[in-house]
């Protein structure tokens, strides 16, 4: 007889789609496959049950569901068990309490059957293909299917089930007494199930310790599950549970955040904050506020109306003295305020955090403060200062083994190197970040890495690869990093479609994004540029006037300032606004040698390109040519092929605008730009460059 394997997940997905008439999401398919092991009969029964109860569509929408064993499946399993002796069924029922797999020595200790007699009974179950040996493991058997175990287990009266779990837990305590750590999850399982019968403290203790061990092993989802068990168990205590519950909430929130369950983590930390206030404990309130703020020190508050007030409340609750938690709250508050136009508050907060951390002398605290300072002062004029801070952060974090901070330091060095057009350093640092992020196993970090890889791919003209990467980044980050991941994706969408010349539909993407992120004027700068490319002069002028008011004062001098003003430079040329062009040229001139970029969502090449556009708008021809020459050198050096072509295109137009047009050089630049545009699939831009080239040939 040849054993048949279950259906693979793709076939389960096809079965669900054919049976229920809907395309099931991957989590639902994975859950059905996991519970049924792909057994065609069981898959069919489960899907039909869910569909008949109207639960399949709900399960598809939520991505989570609770399996109820269908009657048809129970009947099949019942027929198989019916042929077993009473003694065999009794032993298997006890074994079901241990789980899908079970150890013979544990079963022998709890049952009234021992030695050869137990083996003979289990031989009966083996011959009936109800259980089988676990390959490569002596003294351990497993149920042939998880649902067989579930049917036996569900048949136990609840009170007997509780007593048996307690008995097995006590036996396991004896067996594992010399080294319980590797077995904490197993002990937690039994004492949690036994908690209604009395051993609540053991249920809480083992579940908490098992959760701590899972965190240490980077098994964050498992840790969250175990902390959840401890929280459920502690509710059975009548008194004296508040402080312990608060600590469990803090640990649960941290595990959820590391697992990428950002929304769930925030809710857990809010519960922890409320509990900390009730207990009037500033330390736990600070931990809750920091946890609510997320894994990244740099993350802005955005539309989150709770974050800043919660951090400020935590700051007031802490002693006004040098304290590691106070350092972290100061640094995190500085990051949360990055949407604010005024620089001084986050400068002061982050500086105070670093100075206090240096006085305290704790390396981990200093690493956190340096991380916060790097992005709190992310301004166009200070890349060298930020790079020095990031380098210190890397050295410190790697020395003390703070992997998450070391990853952040390496990433910051990559980001700042991209800004300074040092592509070899960008690639070297991102290679290290990729290794560290995989080791951390945190979706938030994987999102940041993949989002940055998407930015680089789009920057270099690898558009198909960039499209795959930006989709992957959204899938990784949408739950883990929420609004930041969505914003990054919106800008990647704009970049990809704009470069490809697929301008239809971009207005809707940008206007929706601008509404979603009102504190990010860069989105309206992109919108103004889009209107110019669409020759919608009235719309371009309307948005441009709003952004250019008060000498472009509405644009905060942050990491988004250079490329935002660069987009407006192109709009100023389109509108022929020489006054604003002069102002923008003065503002951008100190940054001519920079690459306008923020690594996790956009890079628009050498700032000298928009400076050349502005100089040409002002009829400062020699200056414009000098800017374009510099831009060509930098963009070519960076491998930014789309931006090399855009620079050639802009340069050619400038050569043709002069009183004495240099048609030969312009045609040469247009030919080169057209060739690159065509090769990269930038059809609209190729058409425009070729059209301009054709006019000059006719002339």
BELHUDA-V926430 format. One record per residue. N is the residue number from 1. RES is the residue in three letters. PHI is phi as a letter, one per 30 degrees, with the letter a starting at -180 (* if undefined). OMEGA is omega in radians with two decimals (999 if undefined). BURIAL is b if it has 24 or more other ideal C-beta (glycine too) atoms within 12 Angstrom, else e. Layout:
# BELHUDA-V926430
<<N & RES & PHI & OMEGA & BURIAL> <N & RES & PHI & OMEGA & BURIAL>>
This chain:
# BELHUDA-V926430
<<1 & UNK & * & -3.14 & e> <2 & UNK & c & 3.13 & e> <3 & UNK & d & 3.14 & e> <4 & UNK & c & 3.11 & e> <5 & UNK & d & 3.13 & e> <6 & UNK & d & 3.10 & b> <7 & UNK & d & 3.01 & b> <8 & UNK & d & -3.07 & e> <9 & UNK & e & 3.14 & b> <10 & UNK & e & 3.12 & e> <11 & UNK & d & 3.04 & e> <12 & UNK & d & 3.12 & b> <13 & UNK & d & 3.12 & b> <14 & UNK & d & 3.13 & e> <15 & UNK & d & -3.14 & b> <16 & UNK & d & -3.10 & b> <17 & UNK & d & -3.14 & e> <18 & UNK & d & -3.08 & e> <19 & UNK & d & -2.99 & b> <20 & UNK & c & 3.12 & b> <21 & UNK & i & 3.06 & e> <22 & UNK & b & 3.12 & e> <23 & UNK & d & -3.04 & e> <24 & UNK & d & 3.06 & b> <25 & UNK & d & -3.08 & b> <26 & UNK & e & -3.14 & e> <27 & UNK & d & 3.12 & e> <28 & UNK & d & 3.12 & b> <29 & UNK & d & -3.13 & b> <30 & UNK & d & -3.13 & e> <31 & UNK & d & 3.12 & b> <32 & UNK & d & 3.14 & b> <33 & UNK & d & -3.13 & b> <34 & UNK & d & -3.06 & e> <35 & UNK & d & -3.07 & b> <36 & UNK & c & -3.07 & b> <37 & UNK & h & 3.08 & b> <38 & UNK & i & 3.11 & b> <39 & UNK & e & -3.02 & b> <40 & UNK & e & 3.14 & b> <41 & UNK & d & -3.09 & b> <42 & UNK & d & 3.09 & b> <43 & UNK & e & -3.12 & b> <44 & UNK & d & -3.13 & b> <45 & UNK & d & -3.12 & b> <46 & UNK & d & -3.12 & b> <47 & UNK & d & -3.14 & b> <48 & UNK & d & 3.11 & b> <49 & UNK & d & -3.14 & b> <50 & UNK & d & -3.13 & b> <51 & UNK & d & -3.11 & b> <52 & UNK & d & 3.13 & e> <53 & UNK & d & -3.12 & e> <54 & UNK & i & -3.06 & e> <55 & UNK & c & -3.04 & b> <56 & UNK & d & 3.12 & b> <57 & UNK & d & 3.11 & e> <58 & UNK & d & 3.12 & e> <59 & UNK & d & 3.13 & b> <60 & UNK & d & -3.12 & b> <61 & UNK & d & -3.06 & e> <62 & UNK & d & -3.09 & e> <63 & UNK & i & 3.11 & e> <64 & UNK & b & -3.14 & e> <65 & UNK & a & 3.13 & b> <66 & UNK & c & -3.11 & e> <67 & UNK & d & 2.93 & b> <68 & UNK & c & -3.10 & e> <69 & UNK & d & -3.11 & b> <70 & UNK & d & -3.12 & b> <71 & UNK & e & -3.13 & e> <72 & UNK & d & 3.11 & e> <73 & UNK & d & 3.11 & b> <74 & UNK & e & -3.12 & b> <75 & UNK & d & 3.13 & e> <76 & UNK & d & -3.13 & b> <77 & UNK & d & 3.13 & b> <78 & UNK & e & 3.13 & e> <79 & UNK & d & 3.13 & e> <80 & UNK & d & -3.10 & b> <81 & UNK & d & -3.06 & b> <82 & UNK & d & -3.09 & e> <83 & UNK & d & -3.13 & e> <84 & UNK & d & 3.08 & b> <85 & UNK & d & 3.11 & e> <86 & UNK & e & -3.14 & e> <87 & UNK & d & -3.14 & e> <88 & UNK & d & 3.13 & b> <89 & UNK & d & 3.12 & b> <90 & UNK & d & 3.14 & b> <91 & UNK & d & 3.14 & b> <92 & UNK & d & 3.09 & b> <93 & UNK & d & 3.05 & b> <94 & UNK & d & -3.13 & b> <95 & UNK & d & -3.11 & b> <96 & UNK & d & 3.11 & b> <97 & UNK & d & 3.12 & b> <98 & UNK & d & 3.12 & b> <99 & UNK & k & -3.13 & b> <100 & UNK & d & 3.07 & b> <101 & UNK & c & -3.13 & b> <102 & UNK & b & 3.12 & b> <103 & UNK & d & -3.11 & b> <104 & UNK & d & -3.12 & b> <105 & UNK & d & 3.10 & e> <106 & UNK & d & 3.14 & b> <107 & UNK & d & 3.14 & b> <108 & UNK & d & -3.11 & b> <109 & UNK & d & -3.04 & b> <110 & UNK & c & -3.12 & b> <111 & UNK & d & 3.06 & b> <112 & UNK & c & -3.09 & e> <113 & UNK & c & -3.07 & b> <114 & UNK & b & 2.99 & e> <115 & UNK & h & -3.06 & e> <116 & UNK & d & -3.13 & e> <117 & UNK & d & 3.11 & e> <118 & UNK & d & -3.14 & b> <119 & UNK & d & 3.12 & e> <120 & UNK & d & 3.12 & e> <121 & UNK & d & -3.13 & b> <122 & UNK & d & 3.03 & b> <123 & UNK & d & 3.09 & e> <124 & UNK & e & 3.14 & b> <125 & UNK & d & 3.13 & b> <126 & UNK & d & 3.14 & e> <127 & UNK & d & 3.11 & e> <128 & UNK & d & -3.13 & b> <129 & UNK & h & 3.04 & e> <130 & UNK & c & 3.05 & b> <131 & UNK & b & 3.09 & b> <132 & UNK & a & 3.11 & b> <133 & UNK & d & 3.01 & e> <134 & UNK & d & -3.06 & e> <135 & UNK & e & 3.04 & e> <136 & UNK & i & -3.11 & e> <137 & UNK & b & 3.13 & e> <138 & UNK & d & 3.03 & e> <139 & UNK & i & -3.14 & e> <140 & UNK & b & 3.07 & b> <141 & UNK & b & 3.09 & b> <142 & UNK & b & 3.04 & b> <143 & UNK & d & -3.09 & b> <144 & UNK & d & 3.09 & b> <145 & UNK & b & -3.11 & b> <146 & UNK & e & -3.10 & b> <147 & UNK & d & 3.04 & b> <148 & UNK & d & 3.09 & b> <149 & UNK & e & -3.08 & b> <150 & UNK & d & 3.13 & b> <151 & UNK & d & 3.11 & b> <152 & UNK & d & -3.10 & b> <153 & UNK & d & -3.12 & b> <154 & UNK & d & -3.12 & e> <155 & UNK & d & 3.13 & b> <156 & UNK & d & 3.01 & b> <157 & UNK & d & -3.07 & e> <158 & UNK & e & -3.10 & e> <159 & UNK & d & 3.11 & e> <160 & UNK & d & 3.11 & e> <161 & UNK & e & 3.13 & b> <162 & UNK & d & -3.12 & b> <163 & UNK & d & -3.13 & b> <164 & UNK & d & 3.11 & b> <165 & UNK & d & 3.12 & b> <166 & UNK & d & -3.14 & b> <167 & UNK & d & 3.12 & b> <168 & UNK & d & 3.11 & b> <169 & UNK & d & -3.14 & b> <170 & UNK & d & 3.08 & b> <171 & UNK & d & -3.14 & b> <172 & UNK & d & 3.08 & b> <173 & UNK & e & 3.12 & b> <174 & UNK & d & -3.10 & e> <175 & UNK & d & -3.05 & e> <176 & UNK & c & -3.01 & e> <177 & UNK & e & -3.07 & e> <178 & UNK & d & -3.11 & e> <179 & UNK & a & -3.06 & e> <180 & UNK & d & -2.98 & e> <181 & UNK & e & -3.11 & e> <182 & UNK & d & -3.03 & e> <183 & UNK & c & -3.06 & b> <184 & UNK & d & -3.13 & b> <185 & UNK & d & 3.11 & b> <186 & UNK & d & 3.10 & b> <187 & UNK & d & 3.12 & b> <188 & UNK & d & -3.13 & b> <189 & UNK & e & -3.07 & b> <190 & UNK & d & -3.10 & b> <191 & UNK & d & 3.02 & b> <192 & UNK & d & 3.13 & b> <193 & UNK & d & -3.14 & b> <194 & UNK & c & -3.02 & b> <195 & UNK & e & 3.11 & b> <196 & UNK & e & -3.14 & e> <197 & UNK & c & 3.05 & b> <198 & UNK & k & -2.98 & e> <199 & UNK & d & -3.08 & b> <200 & UNK & d & -3.09 & b> <201 & UNK & d & 3.10 & e> <202 & UNK & d & 3.11 & b> <203 & UNK & d & -3.13 & b> <204 & UNK & d & -3.06 & b> <205 & UNK & d & -3.11 & b> <206 & UNK & d & 3.13 & b> <207 & UNK & d & 3.11 & b> <208 & UNK & d & -3.12 & b> <209 & UNK & d & 3.09 & b> <210 & UNK & d & 3.07 & b> <211 & UNK & d & 3.11 & b> <212 & UNK & d & 3.13 & b> <213 & UNK & d & 3.12 & b> <214 & UNK & d & 3.08 & b> <215 & UNK & d & 3.14 & b> <216 & UNK & d & 3.13 & e> <217 & UNK & d & -3.14 & e> <218 & UNK & i & 3.09 & e> <219 & UNK & c & -2.92 & e> <220 & UNK & d & 3.12 & b> <221 & UNK & d & 3.10 & b> <222 & UNK & d & 3.11 & b> <223 & UNK & d & 3.13 & b> <224 & UNK & d & 3.11 & b> <225 & UNK & d & -3.09 & b> <226 & UNK & d & 3.07 & b> <227 & UNK & d & 3.08 & b> <228 & UNK & d & 3.07 & b> <229 & UNK & d & -3.14 & b> <230 & UNK & d & 3.13 & b> <231 & UNK & d & 3.09 & b> <232 & UNK & d & -3.11 & b> <233 & UNK & d & -3.05 & b> <234 & UNK & d & 3.11 & b> <235 & UNK & d & 3.11 & e> <236 & UNK & d & 3.10 & b> <237 & UNK & d & -3.10 & e> <238 & UNK & d & -3.08 & e> <239 & UNK & a & 3.04 & e> <240 & UNK & i & -3.07 & e> <241 & UNK & c & -2.96 & b> <242 & UNK & d & -3.10 & b> <243 & UNK & d & 3.13 & e> <244 & UNK & d & 3.11 & b> <245 & UNK & d & 3.13 & b> <246 & UNK & d & 3.14 & b> <247 & UNK & d & 3.11 & b> <248 & UNK & d & 3.09 & b> <249 & UNK & d & 3.13 & b> <250 & UNK & d & 3.13 & b> <251 & UNK & d & 3.11 & b> <252 & UNK & d & 3.14 & b> <253 & UNK & e & 3.13 & b> <254 & UNK & d & 3.13 & b> <255 & UNK & d & 3.12 & b> <256 & UNK & d & 3.14 & b> <257 & UNK & d & 3.13 & b> <258 & UNK & d & 3.14 & b> <259 & UNK & d & -3.14 & b> <260 & UNK & j & 3.11 & b> <261 & UNK & c & -3.00 & b> <262 & UNK & d & -3.10 & b> <263 & UNK & d & 3.12 & e> <264 & UNK & d & 3.13 & b> <265 & UNK & d & 3.13 & b> <266 & UNK & e & 3.14 & b> <267 & UNK & d & 3.12 & e> <268 & UNK & d & -3.13 & b> <269 & UNK & d & 3.05 & b> <270 & UNK & d & 3.06 & b> <271 & UNK & d & 3.12 & b> <272 & UNK & d & 3.12 & b> <273 & UNK & d & 3.12 & b> <274 & UNK & d & 3.12 & b> <275 & UNK & d & 3.13 & b> <276 & UNK & d & 3.10 & b> <277 & UNK & d & -3.14 & b> <278 & UNK & d & 3.13 & e> <279 & UNK & d & 3.13 & e> <280 & UNK & h & 3.13 & e> <281 & UNK & c & -3.07 & b> <282 & UNK & d & -3.11 & b> <283 & UNK & d & -3.13 & b> <284 & UNK & d & 3.06 & b> <285 & UNK & d & 3.11 & b> <286 & UNK & d & 3.12 & b> <287 & UNK & d & 3.11 & b> <288 & UNK & d & 3.14 & b> <289 & UNK & d & 3.11 & b> <290 & UNK & d & 3.11 & b> <291 & UNK & d & 3.11 & b> <292 & UNK & d & -3.13 & b> <293 & UNK & d & 3.06 & b> <294 & UNK & j & -3.05 & b> <295 & UNK & d & -3.03 & b> <296 & UNK & c & 3.14 & b> <297 & UNK & d & -3.04 & b> <298 & UNK & d & -2.96 & b> <299 & UNK & d & 3.13 & b> <300 & UNK & d & 3.07 & b> <301 & UNK & d & -3.12 & b> <302 & UNK & h & 3.14 & b> <303 & UNK & d & -3.13 & e> <304 & UNK & d & -3.06 & b> <305 & UNK & d & -3.07 & e> <306 & UNK & c & -2.89 & b> <307 & UNK & e & -3.06 & b> <308 & UNK & d & -3.12 & b> <309 & UNK & d & 3.13 & e> <310 & UNK & d & 3.10 & b> <311 & UNK & d & 3.12 & b> <312 & UNK & d & 3.10 & b> <313 & UNK & d & 3.11 & b> <314 & UNK & d & 3.14 & b> <315 & UNK & d & 3.12 & b> <316 & UNK & d & -3.09 & e> <317 & UNK & d & -3.14 & b> <318 & UNK & d & 3.08 & b> <319 & UNK & d & 3.13 & e> <320 & UNK & d & -3.09 & e> <321 & UNK & a & 3.12 & e> <322 & UNK & d & -3.06 & e> <323 & UNK & a & -3.12 & b> <324 & UNK & e & 3.12 & b> <325 & UNK & d & 3.11 & b> <326 & UNK & d & 3.08 & b> <327 & UNK & e & -3.08 & b> <328 & UNK & d & 3.12 & b> <329 & UNK & d & 3.09 & b> <330 & UNK & e & -3.11 & b> <331 & UNK & d & -3.11 & b> <332 & UNK & d & 3.09 & b> <333 & UNK & d & 3.09 & b> <334 & UNK & d & 3.10 & b> <335 & UNK & d & -3.12 & b> <336 & UNK & d & -3.09 & b> <337 & UNK & d & -3.04 & b> <338 & UNK & d & 3.05 & b> <339 & UNK & d & -3.12 & b> <340 & UNK & d & -3.11 & e> <341 & UNK & d & -3.08 & e> <342 & UNK & d & -3.10 & e> <343 & UNK & d & -2.92 & b> <344 & UNK & e & -3.08 & e> <345 & UNK & e & -3.09 & b> <346 & UNK & d & 3.03 & b> <347 & UNK & d & -3.12 & b> <348 & UNK & d & -3.11 & e> <349 & UNK & d & -3.08 & b> <350 & UNK & d & 3.09 & b> <351 & UNK & d & 3.12 & b> <352 & UNK & d & 3.13 & b> <353 & UNK & d & -3.12 & b> <354 & UNK & d & -3.13 & b> <355 & UNK & d & 3.13 & e> <356 & UNK & d & 3.14 & b> <357 & UNK & d & 3.12 & b> <358 & UNK & d & 3.12 & e> <359 & UNK & d & -3.12 & e> <360 & UNK & d & 3.09 & e> <361 & UNK & i & 3.11 & e> <362 & UNK & c & -3.05 & e> <363 & UNK & d & -3.11 & b> <364 & UNK & d & 3.12 & b> <365 & UNK & d & 3.12 & b> <366 & UNK & d & 3.13 & b> <367 & UNK & d & 3.11 & b> <368 & UNK & d & -3.12 & b> <369 & UNK & d & 3.11 & b> <370 & UNK & d & 3.08 & b> <371 & UNK & e & -3.14 & b> <372 & UNK & d & -3.11 & b> <373 & UNK & d & -3.10 & b> <374 & UNK & e & -3.07 & b> <375 & UNK & c & 3.08 & b> <376 & UNK & d & 3.14 & b> <377 & UNK & c & 3.14 & b> <378 & UNK & d & -3.08 & b> <379 & UNK & b & -3.05 & b> <380 & UNK & d & -2.97 & b> <381 & UNK & d & -2.97 & e> <382 & UNK & b & -3.11 & b> <383 & UNK & d & -3.13 & b> <384 & UNK & d & 3.10 & e> <385 & UNK & d & 3.14 & e> <386 & UNK & d & 3.12 & b> <387 & UNK & d & 3.11 & b> <388 & UNK & d & 3.10 & e> <389 & UNK & d & -3.13 & b> <390 & UNK & d & 3.12 & b> <391 & UNK & d & 3.07 & b> <392 & UNK & d & 3.12 & b> <393 & UNK & d & 3.14 & b> <394 & UNK & d & -3.10 & b> <395 & UNK & d & -3.11 & e> <396 & UNK & d & -3.08 & b> <397 & UNK & d & -3.14 & b> <398 & UNK & d & 3.13 & e> <399 & UNK & d & -3.08 & e> <400 & UNK & c & 3.10 & e> <401 & UNK & i & 3.09 & e> <402 & UNK & d & -2.96 & b> <403 & UNK & d & -3.11 & b> <404 & UNK & d & 3.10 & b> <405 & UNK & d & 3.11 & b> <406 & UNK & d & 3.09 & b> <407 & UNK & d & 3.12 & b> <408 & UNK & d & 3.13 & b> <409 & UNK & d & 3.10 & b> <410 & UNK & d & 3.13 & b> <411 & UNK & d & 3.12 & b> <412 & UNK & d & 3.09 & b> <413 & UNK & d & 3.09 & b> <414 & UNK & d & -3.12 & b> <415 & UNK & d & -3.12 & b> <416 & UNK & d & 3.10 & b> <417 & UNK & d & 3.07 & b> <418 & UNK & d & 3.11 & b> <419 & UNK & d & -3.12 & b> <420 & UNK & c & 3.02 & b> <421 & UNK & i & 3.12 & b> <422 & UNK & c & -3.01 & b> <423 & UNK & d & 3.09 & b> <424 & UNK & e & 3.11 & e> <425 & UNK & d & 3.08 & b> <426 & UNK & e & -3.08 & b> <427 & UNK & d & -3.13 & b> <428 & UNK & d & -3.12 & e> <429 & UNK & d & 3.14 & b> <430 & UNK & d & 3.06 & b> <431 & UNK & d & 3.09 & e> <432 & UNK & d & 3.12 & b> <433 & UNK & e & -3.13 & b> <434 & UNK & d & 3.13 & b> <435 & UNK & d & -3.11 & e> <436 & UNK & d & -3.13 & b> <437 & UNK & d & 3.10 & b> <438 & UNK & d & 3.12 & e> <439 & UNK & d & 3.13 & e> <440 & UNK & d & 3.12 & b> <441 & UNK & h & 3.11 & b> <442 & UNK & c & -3.12 & b> <443 & UNK & e & -3.14 & b> <444 & UNK & d & 3.13 & b> <445 & UNK & d & 3.09 & b> <446 & UNK & d & 3.07 & b> <447 & UNK & e & -3.07 & b> <448 & UNK & d & 3.12 & b> <449 & UNK & d & -3.07 & b> <450 & UNK & d & 3.09 & b> <451 & UNK & d & 3.13 & b> <452 & UNK & d & 3.06 & b> <453 & UNK & d & 3.08 & b> <454 & UNK & d & 3.12 & b> <455 & UNK & e & -3.12 & b> <456 & UNK & d & 3.13 & b> <457 & UNK & d & 3.12 & b> <458 & UNK & d & 3.13 & b> <459 & UNK & d & -3.07 & b> <460 & UNK & c & 3.11 & b> <461 & UNK & i & 3.06 & b> <462 & UNK & d & -2.91 & b> <463 & UNK & d & 3.14 & b> <464 & UNK & d & 3.10 & e> <465 & UNK & d & 3.11 & e> <466 & UNK & d & 3.13 & b> <467 & UNK & d & 3.10 & b> <468 & UNK & d & -3.10 & e> <469 & UNK & d & -3.11 & b> <470 & UNK & d & 3.06 & b> <471 & UNK & d & 3.11 & b> <472 & UNK & d & 3.14 & b> <473 & UNK & d & 3.13 & b> <474 & UNK & d & -3.14 & b> <475 & UNK & d & 3.14 & b> <476 & UNK & d & -2.92 & b> <477 & UNK & c & -3.01 & b> <478 & UNK & e & 3.09 & b> <479 & UNK & d & -3.03 & b> <480 & UNK & d & -3.04 & b> <481 & UNK & b & 2.96 & b> <482 & UNK & h & -3.00 & b> <483 & UNK & e & -3.14 & b> <484 & UNK & d & -3.14 & b> <485 & UNK & d & 3.13 & b> <486 & UNK & d & 3.11 & b> <487 & UNK & d & 3.11 & b> <488 & UNK & e & -3.13 & b> <489 & UNK & d & 3.12 & b> <490 & UNK & e & -3.11 & b> <491 & UNK & d & 3.03 & b> <492 & UNK & d & 3.08 & b> <493 & UNK & e & 3.13 & b> <494 & UNK & e & -3.08 & b> <495 & UNK & e & -3.09 & b> <496 & UNK & d & -3.06 & b> <497 & UNK & d & 3.10 & b> <498 & UNK & d & 3.14 & b> <499 & UNK & d & 3.12 & b> <500 & UNK & d & -3.12 & b> <501 & UNK & i & 3.12 & b> <502 & UNK & d & -2.96 & e> <503 & UNK & d & 3.13 & b> <504 & UNK & d & 3.14 & e> <505 & UNK & j & -3.14 & e> <506 & UNK & d & 3.14 & b> <507 & UNK & e & -3.14 & b> <508 & UNK & d & 3.13 & e> <509 & UNK & d & -3.07 & b> <510 & UNK & d & 3.14 & b> <511 & UNK & d & 3.09 & b> <512 & UNK & d & 3.13 & e> <513 & UNK & d & 3.13 & b> <514 & UNK & d & 3.07 & b> <515 & UNK & d & -3.13 & e> <516 & UNK & d & -3.07 & e> <517 & UNK & b & -3.04 & b> <518 & UNK & d & -3.13 & e> <519 & UNK & d & -3.09 & b> <520 & UNK & c & -3.10 & b> <521 & UNK & d & 3.10 & b> <522 & UNK & e & -3.12 & b> <523 & UNK & d & 3.09 & b> <524 & UNK & d & 3.04 & b> <525 & UNK & d & 3.08 & b> <526 & UNK & d & 3.13 & b> <527 & UNK & d & 3.10 & b> <528 & UNK & d & 3.12 & b> <529 & UNK & d & 3.11 & b> <530 & UNK & d & 3.13 & b> <531 & UNK & d & 3.10 & b> <532 & UNK & d & 3.14 & b> <533 & UNK & d & 3.11 & b> <534 & UNK & d & -3.11 & b> <535 & UNK & h & 3.07 & e> <536 & UNK & c & -2.96 & e> <537 & UNK & d & -3.09 & e> <538 & UNK & d & 3.12 & e> <539 & UNK & d & 3.13 & b> <540 & UNK & d & -3.13 & b> <541 & UNK & d & -3.13 & e> <542 & UNK & e & -3.12 & e> <543 & UNK & d & -3.13 & b> <544 & UNK & d & -3.12 & b> <545 & UNK & d & 3.11 & e> <546 & UNK & d & -3.06 & e> <547 & UNK & d & -3.06 & b> <548 & UNK & d & -3.12 & b> <549 & UNK & e & 3.09 & e> <550 & UNK & h & 3.12 & e> <551 & UNK & h & 3.13 & e> <552 & UNK & i & -3.08 & b> <553 & UNK & d & 3.13 & e> <554 & UNK & d & 3.13 & b> <555 & UNK & c & 3.13 & b> <556 & UNK & d & -3.11 & b> <557 & UNK & d & -3.12 & b> <558 & UNK & c & 3.10 & b> <559 & UNK & d & -3.14 & b> <560 & UNK & c & -2.96 & b> <561 & UNK & d & -3.03 & b> <562 & UNK & d & -3.12 & b> <563 & UNK & d & 3.08 & b> <564 & UNK & d & 3.13 & b> <565 & UNK & d & 3.08 & b> <566 & UNK & d & 3.07 & b> <567 & UNK & d & -3.13 & b> <568 & UNK & d & 3.06 & b> <569 & UNK & d & 3.11 & b> <570 & UNK & d & 3.12 & b> <571 & UNK & d & 3.10 & b> <572 & UNK & d & 3.09 & b> <573 & UNK & d & -3.13 & b> <574 & UNK & e & -3.11 & b> <575 & UNK & d & -3.09 & b> <576 & UNK & i & -3.09 & e> <577 & UNK & d & -3.06 & b> <578 & UNK & d & 3.14 & e> <579 & UNK & d & 3.13 & e> <580 & UNK & d & 3.10 & b> <581 & UNK & d & 3.13 & b> <582 & UNK & d & 3.14 & b> <583 & UNK & d & -3.12 & b> <584 & UNK & d & 3.12 & b> <585 & UNK & d & 3.11 & b> <586 & UNK & d & -3.12 & e> <587 & UNK & d & -3.05 & b> <588 & UNK & d & -3.01 & b> <589 & UNK & e & -3.13 & b> <590 & UNK & d & -3.03 & e> <591 & UNK & c & -3.06 & b> <592 & UNK & e & -3.07 & b> <593 & UNK & d & -3.05 & b> <594 & UNK & c & 3.00 & b> <595 & UNK & c & -3.10 & b> <596 & UNK & d & -3.01 & b> <597 & UNK & a & 2.79 & b> <598 & UNK & b & -2.79 & b> <599 & UNK & e & -3.04 & b> <600 & UNK & d & 3.01 & b> <601 & UNK & b & -3.12 & b> <602 & UNK & a & 2.98 & b> <603 & UNK & b & -3.03 & b> <604 & UNK & c & 3.00 & b> <605 & UNK & i & -3.04 & b> <606 & UNK & e & 3.06 & b> <607 & UNK & d & 3.11 & b> <608 & UNK & d & 3.10 & b> <609 & UNK & d & 3.08 & b> <610 & UNK & d & 3.06 & b> <611 & UNK & d & 3.07 & b> <612 & UNK & d & 3.10 & b> <613 & UNK & d & -3.13 & b> <614 & UNK & d & 3.13 & b> <615 & UNK & d & 3.11 & b> <616 & UNK & d & 3.09 & b> <617 & UNK & d & 3.14 & b> <618 & UNK & c & -3.13 & b> <619 & UNK & i & 3.07 & e> <620 & UNK & c & -2.88 & b> <621 & UNK & d & -3.10 & b> <622 & UNK & d & 3.10 & e> <623 & UNK & d & 3.12 & b> <624 & UNK & d & 3.13 & b> <625 & UNK & d & 3.13 & b> <626 & UNK & d & 3.11 & e> <627 & UNK & d & -3.11 & b> <628 & UNK & d & 3.09 & b> <629 & UNK & d & 3.11 & b> <630 & UNK & d & -3.13 & b> <631 & UNK & d & 3.12 & b> <632 & UNK & d & -3.14 & b> <633 & UNK & d & -3.08 & e> <634 & UNK & d & -3.10 & b> <635 & UNK & d & 3.08 & b> <636 & UNK & d & 3.13 & b> <637 & UNK & d & -3.12 & e> <638 & UNK & d & -3.09 & b> <639 & UNK & i & -3.10 & b> <640 & UNK & d & -2.98 & b> <641 & UNK & d & 3.09 & b> <642 & UNK & d & -3.09 & b> <643 & UNK & d & 2.95 & b> <644 & UNK & d & -3.12 & b> <645 & UNK & d & 3.11 & b> <646 & UNK & d & 3.12 & b> <647 & UNK & d & 3.09 & b> <648 & UNK & d & 3.13 & b> <649 & UNK & d & 3.14 & b> <650 & UNK & d & 3.14 & b> <651 & UNK & d & -3.13 & b> <652 & UNK & d & 3.13 & b> <653 & UNK & d & 3.12 & b> <654 & UNK & d & 3.12 & b> <655 & UNK & d & -3.14 & b> <656 & UNK & d & -3.13 & b> <657 & UNK & d & -3.05 & b> <658 & UNK & d & 3.11 & e> <659 & UNK & e & 3.06 & e> <660 & UNK & c & -3.05 & e> <661 & UNK & e & 3.07 & e> <662 & UNK & c & -3.01 & e> <663 & UNK & d & -3.10 & e> <664 & UNK & d & 3.12 & e> <665 & UNK & d & 3.14 & b> <666 & UNK & d & -3.14 & b> <667 & UNK & d & 3.11 & b> <668 & UNK & d & 3.11 & e> <669 & UNK & d & -3.13 & b> <670 & UNK & d & 3.10 & b> <671 & UNK & d & 3.13 & b> <672 & UNK & d & 3.13 & b> <673 & UNK & d & -3.13 & b> <674 & UNK & d & -3.13 & b> <675 & UNK & d & 3.13 & e> <676 & UNK & d & 3.12 & b> <677 & UNK & e & -3.11 & b> <678 & UNK & d & -3.11 & e> <679 & UNK & d & -3.09 & e> <680 & UNK & d & -3.13 & b> <681 & UNK & i & -3.14 & b> <682 & UNK & c & -2.92 & b> <683 & UNK & d & -3.10 & e> <684 & UNK & d & -3.11 & b> <685 & UNK & d & 3.07 & b> <686 & UNK & d & 3.14 & b> <687 & UNK & d & -3.12 & e> <688 & UNK & d & 3.12 & b> <689 & UNK & d & -3.13 & b> <690 & UNK & d & 3.10 & b> <691 & UNK & d & 3.11 & e> <692 & UNK & d & 3.12 & b> <693 & UNK & d & 3.13 & b> <694 & UNK & d & 3.12 & e> <695 & UNK & d & -3.12 & e> <696 & UNK & d & 3.10 & b> <697 & UNK & d & 3.10 & e> <698 & UNK & d & 3.14 & e> <699 & UNK & d & 999 & e>>
